Every structure is written in structure tokens, then in C-alpha cells.
Amino acid sequence: MNISILGGTGPEGAGLALRWALAGHDIIIGSRQVERAKAKAAELSPRAKGATIVGMTNREAAEAGQVVVLALPAAGLAATLPDVKDACRGKVVVSTVVPLTFGGPRLFTPPPAGSAAEEAQALLGPEAKVVAAFHHIAAHELASEHPIDCDLLICGDDPAAKATVAELGQSLGLRIFDVGPLTNAGPIEGIAALLATINRRHKIKSSGIKISGL
Ligand SMILES: NC(=O)c1ccc[n+]([C@@H]2O[C@H](COP(=O)([O-])OP(=O)(O)OC[C@H]3O[C@@H](n4cnc5c(N)ncnc54)[C@H](OP(=O)(O)O)[C@@H]3O)[C@@H](O)[C@H]2O)c1
């Protein structure tokens, strides 16, 4: 699959890029500055075992990708998504975004839409097929090449879009749980805030979650 990662210059997007490239997907790193995107693509390419990783602006990346992944801070959604709205029409858009505010009284700070994924859906319009996923897979875990020790929770309103994202998760060796409609993105994002707190308390970088009782 041809996957564009907006904000792919950051640790989460770059980690997903590397893992998906190693799984045989072609990757486009998106950035506000094309030079940054190209530099990150050049840095990752030698580890990609022949898969293609290229860098473009966020807008060009959104136009070129079959699937568009949002790996931006929540604060960047309102500035970024209107410019890629046309390019995302009809496409699967994966939100990895966790609305966190560091240094304030409240770490988990969801927007009025209820979650970053629902904010993304509102900004992109109903023709984008937004799926929330990958919030619990830490950048540190993605950066190496060992098996990822975490389950994947996904939610969204379009069953075919969720099937595509499940396929992307399976290509990383993940066990997938479809947890319902996009209105469940808030709890998914909230769990990521808890994992960030656990990481801080235990001085670790990649706590994750596993579903029991199956
Ligand atoms: N880090 C993790 O372990 C982790 C785990 C799960 C989920 N997430 C979520 O994944 C997303 C990305 O995480 P990250 O740690 O990679 O984030 P990050 O490093 O803070 O940001 C990723 C990229 O977004 C772009 N960016 C930064 N501020 C922006 C703004 N105001 N407007 C538009 N673009 C902006 C930057 O790229 P350019 O300057 O090149 O444009 C940056 O390299 C976040 O929403 C995070 O909550 C992260």
C-alpha cells in the first residue's frame, strides 16, 4: 500500500514509516517543510530494505497517498487539515493523534468535538473516512525492529476503512480489536494519556496495552 504520513518527521510518524516500509509498503513522509521531509526520508531509507520512502510537503503527501496518516500534535490539526481536505476526499485517514497538554493541570485535553479524531473528521468533512488507531504503540517501540508488544484498538464509522487499517496493523504483526464507531476515539485517546503517565512514573518509554479475557 502507498501510505502518506503527515507530520512524519516526528518520532511517531517516522516509527510507523519505518515499520510499514519493512512490511513492504511504500511511504511518503509529509512535513510543513519539504526539506525536513526529504531529510527524514533519506535518514530512514537505508533501514527500509528496498521499500520506497520519499519526502514531500504535507499537502503533496496527502495527494499522493492511498491512505493518509495524521501523526501531528493535536494543536496542529486546525492549521494543517483545511489545506489537505480536498486531497483526503474519499480516502482512509488514520488519526494517531492524542490531545495532551504537558505542564498544565490536566494532561488529557480533548477538543470540543470529543476527541482529536472527531475534530479531524469535522475539519476534513464527511467524505474522508477517518479511523482512530495506533495511539498505544509508542514511538520508542516502533523505532526498533523487534515484535511490537501491544494490541491495536481501532474505531471509526466506515467498515471498509477499518478493514484497511486492520490490514495495516496486521502487517506490523499486531492483534486487532475493532472497538466501534468514531465516537469511541475519546476513550482510546484517553488510554494513551494514561500510558504516558505510566511511562513517566516508571521511567520507561513504551508501556502498552493487551486485552485479556478472550
Ligand atoms: N510519540 C509517541 O510515542 C506517540 C505515541 C502514540 C501517539 N502519538 C501521537 O502521534 C502524534 C505525533 O507524535 P510525535 O511525538 O511524533 O509528535 P511531534 O514530534 O510533536 O510532531 C510530529 C510532527 O508534527 C509537525 N508539527 C509540529 N507542530 C505542528 C503544528 N503546530 N502544526 C503542524 N504540524 C506540526 C512537525 O513536523 P514538521 O515540522 O516537519 O512539519 C513534527 O515533526 C501526536 O498527536 C501524538 O500524541 C505519539
The ligand as an SDF file (V2000), in Angstrom:
LIG
                    3D

 48 52  0  0  0  0  0  0  0  0999 V2000
    5.4340    9.8780   20.4770 N   0  0  0  0  0  0  0  0  0  0  0  0
    4.7170    8.8050   20.8110 C   0  0  0  0  0  0  0  0  0  0  0  0
    5.2060    7.8500   21.4390 O   0  0  0  0  0  0  0  0  0  0  0  0
    3.2630    8.7330   20.4120 C   0  0  0  0  0  0  0  0  0  0  0  0
    2.5540    7.5430   20.6230 C   0  0  0  0  0  0  0  0  0  0  0  0
    1.2290    7.4580   20.2010 C   0  0  0  0  0  0  0  0  0  0  0  0
    0.6150    8.5550   19.6090 C   0  0  0  0  0  0  0  0  0  0  0  0
    1.3210    9.6990   19.4390 N   0  0  0  0  0  0  0  0  0  0  0  0
    0.6490   10.8430   18.8100 C   0  0  0  0  0  0  0  0  0  0  0  0
    1.1420   10.9210   17.4860 O   0  0  0  0  0  0  0  0  0  0  0  0
    1.2430   12.3010   17.1110 C   0  0  0  0  0  0  0  0  0  0  0  0
    2.6900   12.5630   16.6950 C   0  0  0  0  0  0  0  0  0  0  0  0
    3.5270   12.3200   17.7820 O   0  0  0  0  0  0  0  0  0  0  0  0
    5.0480   12.8010   17.7850 P   0  0  0  0  0  0  0  0  0  0  0  0
    5.6010   12.5000   19.1000 O   0  0  0  0  0  0  0  0  0  0  0  0
    5.7400   12.2880   16.5630 O   0  0  0  0  0  0  0  0  0  0  0  0
    4.7950   14.3980   17.6570 O   0  0  0  0  0  0  0  0  0  0  0  0
    5.7360   15.6400   17.3840 P   0  0  0  0  0  0  0  0  0  0  0  0
    7.1490   15.2010   17.2300 O   0  0  0  0  0  0  0  0  0  0  0  0
    5.4280   16.6720   18.4010 O   0  0  0  0  0  0  0  0  0  0  0  0
    5.1580   16.1880   15.9990 O   0  0  0  0  0  0  0  0  0  0  0  0
    5.2440   15.4550   14.7950 C   0  0  0  0  0  0  0  0  0  0  0  0
    5.4810   16.4130   13.6340 C   0  0  0  0  0  0  0  0  0  0  0  0
    4.3470   17.2920   13.5040 O   0  0  0  0  0  0  0  0  0  0  0  0
    4.7810   18.5200   12.9300 C   0  0  0  0  0  0  0  0  0  0  0  0
    4.2360   19.6050   13.7460 N   0  0  0  0  0  0  0  0  0  0  0  0
    4.6410   20.0090   14.9750 C   0  0  0  0  0  0  0  0  0  0  0  0
    3.8840   21.0220   15.4210 N   0  0  0  0  0  0  0  0  0  0  0  0
    2.9850   21.2790   14.4360 C   0  0  0  0  0  0  0  0  0  0  0  0
    1.9530   22.2350   14.2850 C   0  0  0  0  0  0  0  0  0  0  0  0
    1.6660   23.1330   15.2470 N   0  0  0  0  0  0  0  0  0  0  0  0
    1.2430   22.2120   13.1380 N   0  0  0  0  0  0  0  0  0  0  0  0
    1.5060   21.3080   12.1460 C   0  0  0  0  0  0  0  0  0  0  0  0
    2.4890   20.3910   12.2350 N   0  0  0  0  0  0  0  0  0  0  0  0
    3.2110   20.3830   13.3640 C   0  0  0  0  0  0  0  0  0  0  0  0
    6.3090   18.5130   12.9430 C   0  0  0  0  0  0  0  0  0  0  0  0
    6.7200   18.2320   11.6080 O   0  0  0  0  0  0  0  0  0  0  0  0
    7.2650   19.3740   10.5930 P   0  0  0  0  0  0  0  0  0  0  0  0
    7.9030   20.4480   11.4240 O   0  0  0  0  0  0  0  0  0  0  0  0
    8.2370   18.6000    9.7870 O   0  0  0  0  0  0  0  0  0  0  0  0
    6.0700   19.8190    9.8330 O   0  0  0  0  0  0  0  0  0  0  0  0
    6.6680   17.3500   13.8240 C   0  0  0  0  0  0  0  0  0  0  0  0
    7.8660   16.7030   13.4340 O   0  0  0  0  0  0  0  0  0  0  0  0
    0.8100   13.1370   18.3190 C   0  0  0  0  0  0  0  0  0  0  0  0
   -0.5260   13.5290   18.1940 O   0  0  0  0  0  0  0  0  0  0  0  0
    0.9680   12.1650   19.4750 C   0  0  0  0  0  0  0  0  0  0  0  0
    0.0580   12.4360   20.5190 O   0  0  0  0  0  0  0  0  0  0  0  0
    2.6290    9.8100   19.7990 C   0  0  0  0  0  0  0  0  0  0  0  0
  1  2  1  0
  2  3  2  0
  2  4  1  0
  4  5  1  0
  4 48  2  0
  5  6  2  0
  6  7  1  0
  7  8  2  0
  8  9  1  0
  8 48  1  0
  9 10  1  0
  9 46  1  0
 10 11  1  0
 11 12  1  0
 11 44  1  0
 12 13  1  0
 13 14  1  0
 14 15  2  0
 14 16  1  0
 14 17  1  0
 17 18  1  0
 18 19  2  0
 18 20  1  0
 18 21  1  0
 21 22  1  0
 22 23  1  0
 23 24  1  0
 23 42  1  0
 24 25  1  0
 25 26  1  0
 25 36  1  0
 26 27  1  0
 26 35  1  0
 27 28  2  0
 28 29  1  0
 29 30  1  0
 29 35  2  0
 30 31  1  0
 30 32  2  0
 32 33  1  0
 33 34  2  0
 34 35  1  0
 36 37  1  0
 36 42  1  0
 37 38  1  0
 38 39  2  0
 38 40  1  0
 38 41  1  0
 42 43  1  0
 44 45  1  0
 44 46  1  0
 46 47  1  0
M  CHG  2   8   1  16  -1
M  END
$$$$
